[in-house]
């Protein structure tokens, strides 16, 4: 086994070296080429991680496949787990056995999520809740707590973090800026609420995968089982992370680089 692991690691190093050599070769097909008349340095910064300009990133899926396939085959044959190519195919098939339930579950989950998204109910609830929070004119601390709870509730219905932020930020950010609360603090409160209820909502895209992994150990596991098991953790995380956020606020610890809690409204806007 140790020899197999060493050989597998060596194969990864060799593959990475060959890929780096290919990418750095002059005129390599993996290098981005700027359009005629464009500044190369600026173009490189803007497109270095964006396909199709970045050929390497456009090929990321087959590269990941190769980087897992080759070390796996090397380890299997060196350690004696694989005798022929049929053993490798059998190993791949066994690894995919538990994915059958996931594929069936994710099909119906995708239909439900698509239907729910097209209904607009989640967006309506988000906007109505944000407008209600805005109309209360509560103190900043109460407003922050309300944002956390509202985001955690909406997260049960809308799985996408970026979609929720796109709907809520135009309401939350200006509202709290007028109250003297910085956009960084607003987003921190949003992230606390958004992250704590992910594991208990079937609307999360990866929830069916979590169910499948649990079924490896308990065959009778279902959506309700995972939700009921993780509910105490979700409530605990929501409570503790909210407390941490308020503690950071009271102690004045920075949220990040130049990330403060207060926002000074310009005089022209205040008037």
Kinemage of the C-alpha trace (Angstrom):
@kinemage 1
@onewidth
@group {chain A} dominant
@subgroup {mainchain}
@vectorlist {calphas} color= white
{ca unk a 1} P 0.000 0.000 0.000
{ca unk a 2} L 2.797 2.426 0.862
{ca unk a 3} L 4.500 1.745 -2.460
{ca unk a 4} L 1.204 2.293 -4.260
{ca unk a 5} L 0.689 5.624 -2.510
{ca unk a 6} L 4.231 6.752 -3.334
{ca unk a 7} L 3.789 5.821 -6.993
{ca unk a 8} L 0.394 7.560 -7.122
{ca unk a 9} L 1.877 10.767 -5.704
{ca unk a 10} L 4.763 10.514 -8.164
{ca unk a 11} L 2.303 10.170 -11.050
{ca unk a 12} L 0.508 13.337 -9.894
{ca unk a 13} L 3.817 15.223 -9.847
{ca unk a 14} L 4.665 13.961 -13.338
{ca unk a 15} L 1.241 14.950 -14.698
{ca unk a 16} L 1.489 18.398 -13.116
{ca unk a 17} L 4.983 18.859 -14.528
{ca unk a 18} L 3.908 17.871 -18.034
{ca unk a 19} L 0.917 20.197 -17.837
{ca unk a 20} L 3.082 23.097 -16.633
{ca unk a 21} L 5.637 22.431 -19.381
{ca unk a 22} L 2.899 22.371 -22.014
{ca unk a 23} L 1.287 25.559 -20.694
{ca unk a 24} L 4.595 27.478 -20.583
{ca unk a 25} L 5.779 26.471 -24.035
{ca unk a 26} L 5.883 29.449 -26.441
{ca unk a 27} L 2.788 29.393 -28.616
{ca unk a 28} L 1.092 26.735 -26.488
{ca unk a 29} L -2.594 26.186 -27.215
{ca unk a 30} L -3.262 26.505 -23.479
{ca unk a 31} L -2.201 30.149 -23.408
{ca unk a 32} L -4.723 32.946 -23.732
{ca unk a 33} L -4.372 35.105 -26.840
{ca unk a 34} L -5.569 38.716 -26.678
{ca unk a 35} L -7.666 40.135 -29.511
{ca unk a 36} L -5.865 42.358 -31.968
{ca unk a 37} L -5.185 45.789 -30.553
{ca unk a 38} L -5.808 44.792 -26.923
{ca unk a 39} L -3.266 45.444 -24.170
{ca unk a 40} L -1.773 42.066 -23.255
{ca unk a 41} L -1.162 42.743 -19.554
{ca unk a 42} L -4.675 44.075 -18.960
{ca unk a 43} L -6.194 41.276 -21.023
{ca unk a 44} L -4.219 38.655 -19.096
{ca unk a 45} L -5.465 39.980 -15.760
{ca unk a 46} L -9.078 40.046 -16.885
{ca unk a 47} L -9.210 36.679 -18.631
{ca unk a 48} L -6.594 34.508 -16.909
{ca unk a 49} L -9.314 32.510 -15.131
{ca unk a 50} L -12.150 32.904 -17.616
{ca unk a 51} L -12.891 30.404 -20.366
{ca unk a 52} L -12.819 30.362 -23.339
{ca unk a 53} L -9.989 32.930 -23.315
{ca unk a 54} L -8.189 30.875 -20.660
{ca unk a 55} L -7.790 27.555 -22.457
{ca unk a 56} L -6.580 25.825 -19.304
{ca unk a 57} L -9.740 26.728 -17.377
{ca unk a 58} L -11.901 25.700 -20.337
{ca unk a 59} L -10.375 22.208 -20.022
{ca unk a 60} L -10.731 21.955 -16.253
{ca unk a 61} L -13.226 19.038 -16.318
{ca unk a 62} L -11.089 16.597 -18.367
{ca unk a 63} L -8.000 17.722 -16.437
{ca unk a 64} L -9.634 16.858 -13.106
{ca unk a 65} L -10.678 13.492 -14.568
{ca unk a 66} L -7.125 12.732 -15.710
{ca unk a 67} L -5.565 13.871 -12.416
{ca unk a 68} L -7.808 11.436 -10.532
{ca unk a 69} L -7.752 8.596 -13.076
{ca unk a 70} L -3.996 8.193 -13.535
{ca unk a 71} L -3.011 8.149 -9.808
{ca unk a 72} L -5.915 5.790 -9.101
{ca unk a 73} L -4.818 3.351 -11.792
{ca unk a 74} L -1.174 3.570 -10.723
{ca unk a 75} L -2.050 2.900 -7.085
{ca unk a 76} L -4.391 0.051 -8.009
{ca unk a 77} L -1.934 -1.824 -10.215
{ca unk a 78} L 1.135 -1.216 -8.015
{ca unk a 79} L -0.631 -2.274 -4.807
{ca unk a 80} L -2.146 -5.323 -6.499
{ca unk a 81} L -5.773 -4.227 -6.125
{ca unk a 82} L -6.118 -4.185 -9.918
{ca unk a 83} L -4.965 -7.203 -11.903
{ca unk a 84} L -6.530 -6.323 -15.254
{ca unk a 85} L -8.439 -3.450 -16.781
{ca unk a 86} L -11.659 -5.238 -15.793
{ca unk a 87} L -10.806 -4.684 -12.126
{ca unk a 88} L -10.481 -0.949 -12.757
{ca unk a 89} L -13.886 -0.858 -14.469
{ca unk a 90} L -15.385 -2.877 -11.612
{ca unk a 91} L -13.950 -0.424 -9.077
{ca unk a 92} L -15.419 2.554 -10.946
{ca unk a 93} L -18.794 0.810 -11.148
{ca unk a 94} L -18.798 0.067 -7.425
{ca unk a 95} L -18.009 3.695 -6.624
{ca unk a 96} L -21.055 4.773 -8.656
{ca unk a 97} L -23.487 2.268 -7.133
{ca unk a 98} L -24.733 4.681 -4.481
{ca unk a 99} L -25.292 7.411 -7.081
{ca unk a 100} L -28.396 5.691 -8.472
{ca unk a 101} L -30.587 6.956 -5.630
{ca unk a 102} L -29.032 10.398 -5.997
{ca unk a 103} L -29.784 10.597 -9.723
{ca unk a 104} L -33.428 9.668 -9.160
{ca unk a 105} L -33.798 12.053 -6.226
{ca unk a 106} L -32.064 14.961 -7.935
{ca unk a 107} L -34.331 14.612 -10.989
{ca unk a 108} L -37.486 15.265 -8.969
{ca unk a 109} L -35.696 17.819 -6.780
{ca unk a 110} L -34.696 19.766 -9.894
{ca unk a 111} L -38.305 19.758 -11.129
{ca unk a 112} L -39.533 21.038 -7.768
{ca unk a 113} L -36.864 23.746 -7.516
{ca unk a 114} L -37.542 24.910 -11.083
{ca unk a 115} L -41.302 25.057 -10.470
{ca unk a 116} L -40.825 26.897 -7.188
{ca unk a 117} L -38.426 29.392 -8.795
{ca unk a 118} L -40.835 30.109 -11.641
{ca unk a 119} L -43.693 30.668 -9.193
{ca unk a 120} L -41.859 33.679 -7.735
{ca unk a 121} L -43.078 32.866 -4.214
{ca unk a 122} L -39.587 32.911 -2.728
{ca unk a 123} L -38.751 36.278 -4.288
{ca unk a 124} L -42.094 37.705 -3.135
{ca unk a 125} L -41.477 36.553 0.431
{ca unk a 126} L -37.951 37.994 0.401
{ca unk a 127} L -39.020 41.428 -0.824
{ca unk a 128} L -42.070 41.609 1.455
{ca unk a 129} L -40.019 40.579 4.473
{ca unk a 130} L -37.286 43.092 3.713
{ca unk a 131} L -39.797 45.895 3.225
{ca unk a 132} L -41.477 45.007 6.521
{ca unk a 133} L -38.122 45.096 8.298
{ca unk a 134} L -37.446 48.472 6.737
{ca unk a 135} L -40.820 49.878 7.829
{ca unk a 136} L -40.304 48.996 11.513
{ca unk a 137} L -37.575 51.656 11.992
{ca unk a 138} L -36.048 49.465 14.714
{ca unk a 139} L -32.681 50.192 16.416
{ca unk a 140} L -29.568 49.000 14.542
{ca unk a 141} L -29.014 45.955 16.785
{ca unk a 142} L -32.606 44.787 16.342
{ca unk a 143} L -32.400 45.405 12.597
{ca unk a 144} L -29.222 43.317 12.298
{ca unk a 145} L -30.853 40.484 14.251
{ca unk a 146} L -33.903 40.773 11.999
{ca unk a 147} L -31.749 40.539 8.877
{ca unk a 148} L -30.085 37.387 10.204
{ca unk a 149} L -33.424 35.717 11.011
{ca unk a 150} L -35.066 36.841 7.767
{ca unk a 151} L -32.153 35.561 5.683
{ca unk a 152} L -32.135 32.237 7.541
{ca unk a 153} L -35.867 31.843 6.861
{ca unk a 154} L -35.662 32.809 3.193
{ca unk a 155} L -32.758 30.395 2.772
{ca unk a 156} L -35.211 27.550 3.400
{ca unk a 157} L -37.016 28.537 0.196
{ca unk a 158} L -34.257 29.946 -2.030
{ca unk a 159} L -31.080 27.879 -2.142
{ca unk a 160} L -28.895 30.226 -4.177
{ca unk a 161} L -26.917 32.649 -1.992
{ca unk a 162} L -26.240 35.024 -4.891
{ca unk a 163} L -29.933 35.091 -5.881
{ca unk a 164} L -30.983 35.997 -2.338
{ca unk a 165} L -28.321 38.685 -2.088
{ca unk a 166} L -29.375 40.133 -5.444
{ca unk a 167} L -32.932 40.499 -4.130
{ca unk a 168} L -32.175 41.649 -0.586
{ca unk a 169} L -29.085 43.832 -0.972
{ca unk a 170} L -30.835 46.682 -2.862
{ca unk a 171} L -33.130 47.001 0.176
{ca unk a 172} L -30.840 46.139 3.087
{ca unk a 173} L -27.661 47.976 2.094
{ca unk a 174} L -29.124 51.480 1.478
{ca unk a 175} L -31.466 51.127 4.471
{ca unk a 176} L -28.642 50.345 6.893
{ca unk a 177} L -26.293 52.899 5.344
{ca unk a 178} L -28.845 55.558 6.271
{ca unk a 179} L -28.850 54.127 9.811
{ca unk a 180} L -25.049 54.440 9.892
{ca unk a 181} L -24.274 50.727 9.393
{ca unk a 182} L -21.657 49.829 6.797
{ca unk a 183} L -22.365 47.533 3.814
{ca unk a 184} L -19.670 45.160 5.113
{ca unk a 185} L -21.573 44.683 8.362
{ca unk a 186} L -24.802 44.164 6.442
{ca unk a 187} L -23.234 41.448 4.322
{ca unk a 188} L -21.707 39.795 7.389
{ca unk a 189} L -25.177 39.583 8.966
{ca unk a 190} L -26.535 38.196 5.709
{ca unk a 191} L -23.820 35.533 5.556
{ca unk a 192} L -24.564 34.396 9.116
{ca unk a 193} L -28.230 33.844 8.306
{ca unk a 194} L -27.543 32.337 4.894
{ca unk a 195} L -25.025 29.735 6.062
{ca unk a 196} L -26.783 28.324 9.112
{ca unk a 197} L -29.881 26.785 7.492
{ca unk a 198} L -28.283 25.291 4.379
{ca unk a 199} L -28.120 21.796 5.827
{ca unk a 200} L -31.826 21.616 6.738
{ca unk a 201} L -33.359 22.808 3.477
{ca unk a 202} L -34.053 20.432 0.560
{ca unk a 203} L -33.737 23.499 -1.692
{ca unk a 204} L -29.955 23.307 -1.336
{ca unk a 205} L -28.598 21.759 -4.576
{ca unk a 206} L -26.280 19.400 -2.680
{ca unk a 207} L -28.882 18.184 -0.187
{ca unk a 208} L -29.665 14.977 -2.163
{ca unk a 209} L -25.941 14.182 -2.196
{ca unk a 210} L -25.813 14.526 1.601
{ca unk a 211} L -28.736 12.089 1.853
{ca unk a 212} L -26.905 9.574 -0.356
{ca unk a 213} L -23.743 9.783 1.749
{ca unk a 214} L -25.788 9.202 4.916
{ca unk a 215} L -27.399 6.137 3.330
{ca unk a 216} L -23.987 4.486 3.148
{ca unk a 217} L -24.162 4.094 6.924
{ca unk a 218} L -27.938 4.064 7.580
{ca unk a 219} L -29.928 2.620 4.687
{ca unk a 220} L -33.246 4.052 5.881
{ca unk a 221} L -32.003 7.658 5.775
{ca unk a 222} L -34.284 10.085 3.937
{ca unk a 223} L -34.776 13.823 3.574
{ca unk a 224} L -36.698 14.071 6.848
{ca unk a 225} L -34.037 12.076 8.684
{ca unk a 226} L -31.215 14.398 7.645
{ca unk a 227} L -33.288 17.502 8.406
{ca unk a 228} L -34.298 16.308 11.880
{ca unk a 229} L -30.734 15.279 12.752
{ca unk a 230} L -29.192 18.544 11.576
{ca unk a 231} L -31.878 20.886 12.981
{ca unk a 232} L -30.253 21.205 16.459
{ca unk a 233} L -26.901 21.953 14.815
{ca unk a 234} L -28.503 24.574 12.579
{ca unk a 235} L -30.130 26.334 15.542
{ca unk a 236} L -26.885 26.159 17.522
{ca unk a 237} L -24.846 27.608 14.660
{ca unk a 238} L -27.397 30.377 14.139
{ca unk a 239} L -27.289 31.319 17.821
{ca unk a 240} L -23.521 31.126 18.270
{ca unk a 241} L -22.556 32.851 15.024
{ca unk a 242} L -25.035 35.647 15.702
{ca unk a 243} L -23.517 36.030 19.163
{ca unk a 244} L -20.017 36.079 17.651
{ca unk a 245} L -21.055 38.784 15.190
{ca unk a 246} L -22.508 40.983 17.942
{ca unk a 247} L -19.432 40.323 20.105
{ca unk a 248} L -17.155 41.416 17.264
{ca unk a 249} L -19.314 44.523 16.891
{ca unk a 250} L -19.101 45.408 20.577
{ca unk a 251} L -15.334 44.818 20.710
{ca unk a 252} L -14.738 46.730 17.486
{ca unk a 253} L -12.807 43.887 15.860
{ca unk a 254} L -12.446 44.460 12.103
{ca unk a 255} L -14.597 42.367 9.780
{ca unk a 256} L -11.762 42.243 7.266
{ca unk a 257} L -9.266 44.503 5.546
{ca unk a 258} L -10.640 48.023 6.068
{ca unk a 259} L -13.968 46.456 6.987
{ca unk a 260} L -15.736 48.552 9.597
{ca unk a 261} L -19.173 48.630 11.186
{ca unk a 262} L -20.143 52.270 10.838
{ca unk a 263} L -20.980 54.304 7.780
{ca unk a 264} L -21.001 58.082 7.666
{ca unk a 265} L -23.759 59.440 5.481
{ca unk a 266} L -22.467 62.261 3.234
{ca unk a 267} L -23.809 65.670 4.195
{ca unk a 268} L -25.455 66.183 0.805
{ca unk a 269} L -27.379 62.909 1.152
{ca unk a 270} L -28.290 63.527 4.794
{ca unk a 271} L -29.819 66.868 3.891
